[in-house]
């Protein structure tokens, strides 16, 4: 039996047959819900308007979900759905009928029902449908709470897809996104790891004409082995190589009519870069093992956390591909450059953490928020979310205090308030005065400190050290820096 006792608790069963009302009442109460019944649509509307049902349990409150039969005398289920859509849109309606058909289900949903169950049904089928309704209701309420909370912040907060737009840099980015979305041009999104490059690309897709009908397909170029990347992007024919047991369409064709997001484009091998450039220029792809090209209809959005201009100079990235991708470059500023976004992001993440972990946090105390605002967030938004989840697990009250925040935040705050705390000293042996060995120890220590300060973000650490990303990777391997 499916247990749905968490979440909403008050369900109104509407059915003109007493045995059906009795059976559903027993089932739902056994699952942990508060249940009341109505014989027809008119009585259901009276209960929704505030009249207490005759069979209501103690402390009955507003109805969360209505589970209604479709075929009833008087006001039937479809007419009830229309009335609820205009008079009680906050209540979710699930309809039932023994005369089940696709047409009837579609009509019920067009009238405002969330879902449809055909009679006779299995008990778990009812409970699983209610679980989906529970998730929809929870998201609706969480979004309402989030919008109410962030609306009180200075300047207000705009929600663009899954992006929270509050600071001036993000408002400028949102304005550009709306303009760029109307055109088919390729876009290159740059920004440090964790700033939300995929969220920006999804917002770009949803704002575009393609977002209404085409898919959003994402690929992390650094997560696929080099030998499989070409097949993943362009597809392959059966027998093209040893493991090609059947034809496979590539992501370019899978994203037809929509958007293909290529994350970490700087990790793409040179050999695949050549073929990607051709696909973008010719608007066609050739699957591995096939002789004839296939036309493609897709918009490409790429993203990188690596400095592609430096990679071009080092021979790691093709200049012509860079210019083809960066027709419209967009930079997402790191969180330390838009600290006013920390507060609304914190509100948002606490809402999602509460829903996921079952916690009931209402915020942070003043000192904990001061620490969050003072920290540089080298891991950006992803680090902020993980930090709040860390604190939520440890917190035993409704407000997060400094005690629950990770030690690295306290350490950075101490270093900011006392610059001498951020320094380091190297100990030399009187018997070893080699300048070369001392320089290596100093260089290793600087690299280790930069990686610690940036939370392991090598791109940001390379900037602090005034090194190229490639040079830093070489030195990390040479010195064995963890």
C-alpha positions as CSV (number, residue, x, y, z in Angstrom):
1,X,0.0,0.0,0.0
2,X,1.3,3.5,-0.9
3,X,1.7,5.8,2.1
4,X,0.9,9.4,1.4
5,X,0.3,10.7,4.8
6,X,2.8,13.5,4.3
7,X,1.8,16.7,2.4
8,X,-1.8,17.8,2.0
9,X,-4.3,16.1,4.3
10,X,-7.9,17.1,3.5
11,X,-9.7,15.4,0.6
12,X,-13.3,15.8,-0.4
13,X,-14.8,12.8,-2.1
14,X,-17.8,13.6,-4.3
15,X,-19.9,10.7,-5.6
16,X,-23.6,9.9,-5.8
17,X,-23.0,6.2,-4.8
18,X,-22.8,5.7,-1.1
19,X,-20.7,2.4,-1.3
20,X,-18.1,4.2,-3.4
21,X,-17.9,7.1,-0.9
22,X,-17.6,4.6,1.9
23,X,-14.8,2.6,0.2
24,X,-12.8,5.7,-0.7
25,X,-13.2,7.1,2.8
26,X,-11.7,3.9,4.4
27,X,-8.9,3.8,1.9
28,X,-7.8,7.4,2.2
29,X,-8.2,7.6,6.0
30,X,-6.0,4.4,6.2
31,X,-3.4,6.3,4.2
32,X,-3.4,9.1,6.7
33,X,-5.7,11.7,5.2
34,X,-8.7,13.6,6.6
35,X,-11.7,12.8,4.4
36,X,-15.2,14.2,4.0
37,X,-17.8,13.4,1.5
38,X,-20.4,15.1,-0.7
39,X,-23.3,13.5,-2.6
40,X,-23.2,15.8,-5.6
41,X,-21.6,18.9,-7.1
42,X,-23.9,21.4,-5.4
43,X,-23.0,20.0,-2.0
44,X,-19.3,20.0,-2.9
45,X,-19.4,23.7,-3.8
46,X,-21.1,24.5,-0.5
47,X,-18.3,22.7,1.4
48,X,-15.7,24.5,-0.7
49,X,-17.4,27.8,0.2
50,X,-17.0,27.0,3.9
51,X,-19.9,24.9,5.0
52,X,-18.7,22.1,7.2
53,X,-19.5,18.6,5.9
54,X,-21.7,16.5,8.1
55,X,-19.1,13.7,8.3
56,X,-16.1,16.0,8.7
57,X,-13.4,14.9,11.2
58,X,-12.5,17.2,14.1
59,X,-10.7,20.5,13.2
60,X,-11.8,20.3,9.5
61,X,-10.2,23.0,7.5
62,X,-10.0,24.2,3.8
63,X,-10.2,21.4,1.3
64,X,-6.9,20.6,-0.5
65,X,-8.1,18.1,-3.2
66,X,-11.5,17.1,-4.6
67,X,-11.8,13.5,-5.8
68,X,-15.0,13.6,-7.9
69,X,-17.1,11.3,-10.0
70,X,-18.0,12.6,-13.5
71,X,-21.5,11.1,-14.0
72,X,-23.7,12.4,-11.3
73,X,-27.3,13.8,-11.2
74,X,-27.6,17.6,-11.0
75,X,-24.2,19.3,-11.1
76,X,-22.0,16.6,-12.6
77,X,-18.2,16.4,-12.4
78,X,-17.5,18.4,-15.6
79,X,-19.7,21.2,-14.5
80,X,-18.1,21.1,-11.0
81,X,-14.7,21.3,-12.7
82,X,-15.7,24.5,-14.6
83,X,-17.1,26.1,-11.4
84,X,-14.0,25.2,-9.4
85,X,-11.7,26.6,-12.1
86,X,-13.3,30.1,-11.7
87,X,-14.4,30.0,-8.0
88,X,-11.8,27.8,-6.3
89,X,-8.6,27.6,-8.5
90,X,-6.5,26.9,-5.4
91,X,-8.1,23.4,-5.0
92,X,-6.9,20.5,-7.1
93,X,-9.6,18.4,-8.8
94,X,-9.1,14.7,-9.8
95,X,-12.1,13.1,-11.6
96,X,-13.3,9.5,-11.8
97,X,-15.7,7.7,-14.1
98,X,-16.8,4.2,-15.0
99,X,-17.4,5.4,-18.5
100,X,-13.8,5.9,-19.1
101,X,-12.5,7.1,-22.5
102,X,-9.7,9.2,-23.8
103,X,-12.3,11.8,-25.0
104,X,-13.9,12.1,-21.6
105,X,-10.5,12.4,-19.9
106,X,-9.5,15.2,-22.2
107,X,-12.8,17.0,-21.7
108,X,-12.4,16.7,-17.9
109,X,-8.9,18.2,-18.1
110,X,-10.0,21.0,-20.5
111,X,-12.7,21.9,-17.9
112,X,-10.0,22.2,-15.2
113,X,-9.3,18.8,-13.7
114,X,-5.7,17.9,-12.9
115,X,-6.0,14.2,-13.6
116,X,-8.5,11.4,-14.4
117,X,-9.0,7.9,-13.0
118,X,-11.1,5.2,-14.8
119,X,-13.4,3.0,-12.7
120,X,-12.9,0.3,-11.6
121,X,-9.5,1.2,-10.3
122,X,-6.8,-0.3,-8.1
123,X,-6.3,1.3,-4.7
124,X,-2.7,2.1,-5.4
125,X,-3.7,3.8,-8.6
126,X,-5.8,6.2,-6.6
127,X,-3.1,6.9,-4.1
128,X,-0.4,7.3,-6.8
129,X,-2.6,9.8,-8.6
130,X,-3.0,11.7,-5.3
131,X,0.8,11.7,-4.8
132,X,1.2,13.5,-8.2
133,X,-1.5,16.0,-7.1
134,X,0.3,16.5,-3.8
135,X,3.5,17.4,-5.6
136,X,1.7,19.8,-7.9
137,X,0.0,21.4,-4.8
138,X,3.2,21.6,-2.9
139,X,5.0,23.3,-5.8
140,X,2.2,25.7,-6.3
141,X,2.3,26.7,-2.6
142,X,6.1,26.9,-2.5
143,X,6.1,29.2,-5.5
144,X,3.5,31.4,-3.9
145,X,5.5,31.6,-0.7
146,X,8.7,32.3,-2.6
147,X,7.2,35.0,-4.6
148,X,5.7,36.6,-1.5
149,X,9.0,36.5,0.4
150,X,11.2,37.8,-2.4
151,X,8.7,40.5,-3.3
152,X,9.5,42.1,0.0
153,X,13.2,42.5,-0.9
154,X,14.4,45.9,-2.1
155,X,13.8,46.4,-5.8
156,X,11.8,43.2,-6.0
157,X,12.7,39.9,-7.7
158,X,11.8,38.7,-11.1
159,X,11.5,35.0,-11.9
160,X,12.7,34.1,-15.4
161,X,12.3,30.4,-16.0
162,X,14.3,29.0,-13.1
163,X,16.4,32.2,-12.8
164,X,15.9,34.7,-10.0
165,X,16.6,38.2,-11.3
166,X,17.3,40.7,-8.6
167,X,20.7,42.5,-8.9
168,X,21.5,45.1,-11.6
169,X,24.0,42.7,-13.4
170,X,21.3,40.0,-13.6
171,X,18.6,42.5,-14.8
172,X,21.0,43.5,-17.5
173,X,21.5,39.9,-18.5
174,X,17.8,39.2,-18.5
175,X,17.2,42.2,-20.8
176,X,19.8,40.8,-23.2
177,X,18.3,37.3,-23.0
178,X,14.9,38.6,-24.1
179,X,16.4,40.3,-27.1
180,X,18.7,37.4,-28.1
181,X,15.9,34.8,-27.7
182,X,14.0,36.1,-30.7
183,X,16.9,35.4,-33.1
184,X,18.4,32.1,-34.3
185,X,22.0,33.2,-33.7
186,X,24.5,31.0,-31.8
187,X,25.2,32.1,-28.2
188,X,28.4,31.5,-26.1
189,X,27.8,31.7,-22.3
190,X,30.8,32.2,-20.2
191,X,31.2,32.2,-16.4
192,X,32.8,30.4,-13.5
193,X,31.7,27.0,-12.4
194,X,28.4,27.1,-10.5
195,X,27.1,30.4,-11.8
196,X,24.1,28.8,-13.5
197,X,25.1,28.6,-17.2
198,X,22.6,25.8,-17.9
199,X,19.8,27.7,-16.2
200,X,20.5,30.7,-18.4
201,X,20.6,28.5,-21.5
202,X,17.2,27.0,-20.5
203,X,15.7,30.4,-20.0
204,X,17.0,31.4,-23.5
205,X,15.3,28.4,-25.0
206,X,12.0,28.9,-23.1
207,X,11.9,32.6,-24.2
208,X,12.6,31.7,-27.9
209,X,10.0,30.5,-30.4
210,X,11.6,27.1,-30.2
211,X,10.8,26.8,-26.5
212,X,7.1,26.4,-27.3
213,X,7.5,23.3,-29.5
214,X,11.0,22.0,-29.5
215,X,13.1,20.1,-26.9
216,X,16.0,21.4,-24.9
217,X,18.9,18.9,-25.1
218,X,22.0,19.3,-23.0
219,X,25.5,17.7,-23.2
220,X,28.5,18.2,-21.0
221,X,31.4,17.9,-23.4
222,X,33.8,17.0,-20.6
223,X,31.7,14.1,-19.3
224,X,31.8,12.0,-22.5
225,X,35.0,10.0,-23.4
226,X,36.7,11.4,-26.5
227,X,36.0,8.3,-28.5
228,X,32.3,8.5,-28.0
229,X,31.8,12.2,-28.5
230,X,31.4,12.2,-32.2
231,X,28.8,9.4,-32.1
232,X,27.0,11.2,-29.3
233,X,26.7,14.5,-31.2
234,X,26.2,13.2,-34.8
235,X,25.0,9.7,-34.4
236,X,26.2,6.5,-36.1
237,X,25.2,3.7,-38.5
238,X,24.9,0.1,-37.4
239,X,28.4,-1.5,-37.8
240,X,30.3,1.8,-37.9
241,X,32.5,0.5,-35.1
242,X,32.7,-2.6,-32.8
243,X,29.9,-1.7,-30.4
244,X,27.6,-0.1,-33.0
245,X,24.9,-2.9,-32.9
246,X,22.2,-0.6,-34.2
247,X,21.6,2.8,-35.8
248,X,21.8,5.8,-33.3
249,X,20.7,9.3,-33.9
250,X,22.9,12.0,-32.5
251,X,22.0,14.9,-30.2
252,X,21.8,17.3,-33.1
253,X,19.0,15.3,-34.6
254,X,17.4,14.6,-31.2
255,X,17.2,18.4,-30.6
256,X,15.4,19.0,-33.9
257,X,13.2,22.0,-33.7
258,X,14.7,23.0,-30.3
259,X,18.0,23.9,-28.6
260,X,21.2,22.0,-28.2
261,X,23.2,23.1,-25.2
262,X,26.9,22.2,-25.3
263,X,28.3,22.8,-21.8
264,X,32.0,23.1,-21.1
265,X,32.7,23.5,-24.9
266,X,36.4,24.1,-24.0
267,X,36.7,20.3,-23.2
268,X,35.9,19.4,-26.8
269,X,38.8,17.6,-28.5
270,X,40.3,19.4,-31.6
271,X,39.2,16.6,-33.9
272,X,35.5,17.0,-32.9
273,X,35.8,20.8,-33.0
274,X,36.5,20.6,-36.7
275,X,33.3,18.5,-37.3
276,X,31.2,20.8,-35.0
277,X,32.3,23.8,-37.0
278,X,31.2,22.2,-40.2
279,X,27.9,21.2,-38.7
280,X,27.3,24.8,-37.7
281,X,28.3,26.3,-41.0
282,X,26.6,23.8,-43.3
283,X,23.5,23.1,-41.1
284,X,24.0,19.4,-41.6
285,X,25.6,16.4,-39.9
286,X,27.0,13.2,-41.1
287,X,26.6,10.2,-38.7
288,X,29.7,8.0,-38.2
289,X,29.8,5.3,-40.9
290,X,27.3,7.1,-43.2
291,X,28.2,8.7,-46.5
292,X,25.4,11.2,-46.9
293,X,24.8,14.2,-44.7
294,X,21.5,14.9,-43.0
295,X,20.0,18.4,-42.6
296,X,19.5,19.7,-39.1
297,X,17.2,22.3,-37.6
298,X,18.6,23.2,-34.2
299,X,19.9,26.3,-32.3
300,X,23.2,25.8,-30.6
301,X,24.0,27.4,-27.3
302,X,27.5,26.7,-25.9
303,X,29.0,27.5,-22.4
304,X,32.4,27.5,-20.9
305,X,34.1,28.2,-17.6
306,X,37.6,28.1,-19.3
307,X,39.2,31.1,-21.0
308,X,38.8,30.2,-24.6
309,X,40.9,33.1,-25.8
310,X,43.9,31.8,-23.9
311,X,43.2,28.2,-25.2
312,X,43.3,29.6,-28.7
313,X,46.7,31.0,-28.1
314,X,47.8,27.7,-26.6
315,X,46.5,25.8,-29.7
316,X,43.8,24.0,-27.6
317,X,40.8,25.6,-29.3
318,X,40.1,26.6,-32.9
319,X,39.8,30.3,-33.5
320,X,37.3,29.9,-36.3
321,X,35.0,27.8,-34.1
322,X,35.3,30.3,-31.3
323,X,34.1,33.1,-33.6
324,X,31.3,30.9,-35.0
325,X,30.0,30.2,-31.4
326,X,30.5,33.6,-30.0
327,X,28.3,35.5,-32.4
328,X,26.4,36.6,-29.2
329,X,28.6,36.3,-26.1
330,X,26.9,36.4,-22.7
331,X,28.9,36.6,-19.5
332,X,27.3,35.5,-16.2
333,X,28.9,37.5,-13.3
334,X,30.1,35.4,-10.3
335,X,28.1,35.7,-7.1
336,X,30.8,37.8,-5.4
337,X,30.1,40.5,-8.0
338,X,26.4,40.6,-7.2
339,X,26.1,40.0,-3.5
340,X,22.6,41.5,-3.4
341,X,21.4,38.2,-5.0
342,X,22.5,36.1,-2.0
343,X,19.4,37.0,0.1
344,X,16.8,36.0,-2.5
345,X,18.7,32.9,-3.5
346,X,18.9,31.9,0.1
347,X,15.1,32.2,0.4
348,X,14.6,30.2,-2.7
349,X,17.0,27.4,-1.7
350,X,15.6,27.1,1.8
351,X,12.2,26.5,0.2
352,X,13.4,23.7,-2.0
353,X,15.5,22.2,0.9
354,X,12.5,22.2,3.2
355,X,10.5,20.4,0.5
356,X,13.2,17.9,-0.2
357,X,14.5,17.1,3.3
358,X,11.2,17.7,5.3
359,X,12.8,20.5,7.3
360,X,10.9,23.7,8.4
361,X,13.5,26.4,8.3
362,X,12.3,30.0,8.1
363,X,15.7,31.7,7.4
364,X,19.0,32.7,8.9
365,X,19.8,34.8,11.9
366,X,21.5,38.2,11.4
367,X,25.0,36.9,12.1
368,X,24.7,33.9,9.8
369,X,23.4,36.1,7.0
370,X,26.4,38.5,7.6
371,X,28.8,35.6,7.1
372,X,27.0,34.6,3.9
373,X,27.2,38.1,2.5
374,X,30.9,38.5,3.4
375,X,32.0,35.2,1.8
376,X,33.3,35.3,-1.8
377,X,31.6,32.1,-3.0
378,X,34.2,30.7,-5.3
379,X,31.8,27.9,-6.1
380,X,29.1,30.4,-6.8
381,X,25.4,29.5,-6.6
382,X,26.0,25.8,-6.5
383,X,28.3,26.3,-3.4
384,X,25.6,28.5,-1.8
385,X,22.9,25.8,-2.2
386,X,25.2,23.1,-0.9
387,X,26.2,25.3,2.1
388,X,22.5,25.8,3.0
389,X,21.7,22.1,2.8
390,X,24.7,21.4,5.0
391,X,23.4,23.9,7.6
392,X,19.8,22.6,7.3
393,X,20.9,19.1,8.2
394,X,22.7,20.3,11.3
395,X,20.1,22.9,12.4
396,X,17.8,22.0,15.2
397,X,15.8,25.3,15.2
398,X,13.8,27.2,12.7
399,X,16.7,29.7,12.0
400,X,20.2,28.8,10.9
401,X,22.9,30.2,13.1
402,X,26.7,30.6,12.5
403,X,27.2,27.3,14.3
404,X,25.7,25.3,11.4
405,X,27.7,27.0,8.7
406,X,30.8,25.2,7.3
407,X,34.2,26.1,8.8
408,X,35.5,27.5,5.5
409,X,33.1,30.4,5.7
410,X,34.3,31.3,9.2
411,X,37.9,31.0,8.1
412,X,37.4,33.4,5.2
413,X,35.7,35.9,7.4
414,X,38.5,35.8,9.9
415,X,41.0,36.3,7.1
416,X,39.1,39.3,5.8
417,X,38.9,40.9,9.2
418,X,42.5,40.1,10.0
419,X,44.6,40.1,6.8
420,X,47.6,38.6,8.7
421,X,45.6,35.5,9.3
422,X,45.6,34.8,5.5
423,X,49.4,34.8,5.3
424,X,51.6,31.7,5.4
425,X,55.1,31.0,6.3
426,X,57.6,28.5,5.0
427,X,60.1,26.8,7.3
428,X,63.6,26.4,5.9
429,X,66.2,24.0,7.1
430,X,69.6,25.5,8.0
431,X,71.2,22.7,5.9
432,X,69.1,23.4,2.8
433,X,69.5,26.9,1.4
434,X,68.7,25.9,-2.2
435,X,66.9,28.8,-3.9
436,X,65.3,26.4,-6.5
437,X,63.9,24.1,-3.9
438,X,62.6,27.0,-1.8
439,X,60.9,28.5,-4.9
440,X,59.2,25.1,-5.6
441,X,58.0,24.9,-2.0
442,X,56.7,28.5,-2.3
443,X,55.0,27.9,-5.6
444,X,53.3,24.7,-4.3
445,X,52.1,26.5,-1.2
446,X,50.6,29.3,-3.3
447,X,48.8,26.9,-5.6
448,X,47.4,25.0,-2.6
449,X,46.2,28.2,-1.0
450,X,44.6,29.5,-4.2
451,X,42.7,26.2,-4.7
452,X,41.6,26.3,-1.0
453,X,40.4,29.9,-1.4
454,X,38.5,29.1,-4.5
455,X,36.9,25.9,-3.3
456,X,38.9,23.9,-5.8
457,X,37.8,26.0,-8.8
458,X,40.9,25.8,-11.0
459,X,39.8,28.4,-13.5
460,X,39.4,31.0,-10.7
461,X,42.6,29.8,-9.0
462,X,44.5,30.3,-12.2
463,X,43.4,33.9,-12.3
464,X,44.5,34.5,-8.7
465,X,47.9,33.0,-9.5
466,X,48.2,34.9,-12.7
467,X,48.7,31.6,-14.6
468,X,47.0,30.2,-17.7
469,X,44.6,27.4,-17.0
470,X,46.8,25.0,-18.8
471,X,49.9,26.0,-16.9
472,X,48.1,25.5,-13.6
473,X,47.0,22.0,-14.5
474,X,50.6,21.1,-15.4
475,X,51.9,22.5,-12.1
476,X,49.2,20.7,-10.0
477,X,50.3,17.4,-11.6
478,X,54.0,18.3,-11.2
479,X,53.8,19.2,-7.5
480,X,51.1,16.6,-6.7
481,X,48.8,19.2,-5.2
482,X,45.6,17.4,-4.0
